[in-house]
Amino acid sequence: MVLIAAGLAMLVPAAAGRQKVVAATVMALSALRFVLTGTAEMSGAPAWMTAAGWMGVVLAAVSLYAALAFELEGTDKRDVLPLWRRGAAASAVQQDEEAQLADVAREPGVRTQL
């Protein structure tokens, strides 16, 4: 039951990070893996165990791609593998530093008074 609850809780960061498609996909697949594993543990059915195992293989492959893509981007300072960022997440890596810092003074925790 705890695995299922953890899987459902993991959907929150997956939904919050939808502008970062690859990262959100890893979180969503992790959530699904937790739910499948929890269901397999509760039911004991071999079909659920197999589904959880194959989801683990898919999750491992997507996670490996994400880790490699993020690491190559960090070291080369450019997109090597596509990460399919959208909206503000895309503009954060495409804009220069001055444009990214333009609104920092209005961010919570930066101002001296609210």
C-alpha positions in Angstrom: 0.0 0.0 0.0 2.9 2.3 0.8 4.4 1.8 -2.7 1.1 2.7 -4.3 0.8 5.9 -2.2 4.4 6.8 -3.0 3.7 6.3 -6.7 0.7 8.5 -6.5 2.7 11.2 -4.6 5.4 11.1 -7.3 2.8 12.3 -9.8 2.9 15.8 -8.2 6.5 16.6 -9.3 5.8 15.0 -12.6 2.9 17.3 -13.2 4.8 20.3 -11.9 7.7 19.7 -14.3 5.7 19.3 -17.5 7.8 22.1 -19.2 10.8 19.8 -18.8 9.5 16.8 -20.7 12.3 14.3 -20.2 12.5 14.9 -16.4 8.7 14.8 -16.1 8.7 11.5 -18.1 11.2 9.9 -15.7 9.1 11.0 -12.7 5.9 9.7 -14.3 7.4 6.4 -15.2 8.9 6.1 -11.7 5.4 6.7 -10.3 3.9 4.0 -12.6 6.7 1.6 -11.6 5.9 2.2 -7.9 2.2 1.6 -8.4 2.8 -1.5 -10.5 5.2 -2.9 -7.9 2.9 -2.1 -5.0 0.0 -3.8 -6.9 2.2 -6.8 -7.6 3.3 -7.1 -4.0 -0.3 -6.9 -2.8 -1.8 -9.3 -5.3 1.1 -11.7 -5.7 0.0 -12.3 -9.3 2.8 -13.1 -11.7 1.3 -10.9 -14.4 1.7 -7.8 -12.1 5.2 -8.9 -11.3 6.1 -9.1 -15.0 4.5 -5.8 -15.7 6.4 -4.1 -12.9 9.6 -5.7 -14.2 9.2 -4.6 -17.7 8.3 -1.1 -16.5 11.6 -1.1 -14.6 13.4 -1.9 -17.8 11.6 1.0 -19.6 12.3 3.3 -16.7 16.0 2.3 -16.7 16.3 3.1 -20.4 14.6 6.4 -20.2 16.5 7.4 -17.1 19.8 6.5 -18.8 18.9 8.7 -21.8 17.9 11.5 -19.4 21.1 11.3 -17.4 23.3 11.2 -20.5 21.4 14.1 -22.2 21.6 16.3 -19.1 25.3 15.5 -18.5 26.3 16.1 -22.1 24.4 19.4 -22.1 26.1 20.4 -18.9 29.6 19.6 -20.1 29.3 20.9 -23.6 27.1 23.9 -22.8 24.8 23.1 -25.7 22.1 20.6 -26.6 23.6 17.3 -27.7 20.6 15.0 -27.2 17.1 16.6 -27.4 15.4 17.2 -24.0 12.2 18.7 -25.4 12.0 21.6 -23.0 9.0 23.9 -23.4 8.1 27.4 -22.2 10.1 29.0 -19.5 12.3 25.9 -19.2 13.3 26.3 -22.9 13.9 30.0 -22.6 16.1 29.5 -19.5 18.7 27.6 -21.5 18.4 29.7 -24.7 18.6 33.2 -23.3 21.8 34.9 -22.1 22.4 35.5 -18.4 21.2 39.1 -18.4 17.8 38.1 -19.7 17.5 35.3 -17.2 18.3 37.5 -14.2 16.1 40.4 -15.3 13.2 39.4 -12.9 15.3 38.1 -10.0 14.7 41.3 -7.9 11.0 40.4 -7.8 11.4 36.8 -6.8 10.4 35.7 -3.3 13.3 35.6 -0.9 15.3 38.3 -2.8 13.3 41.4 -1.8 14.0 43.1 1.5 10.3 43.7 2.1 7.2 41.8 0.8 
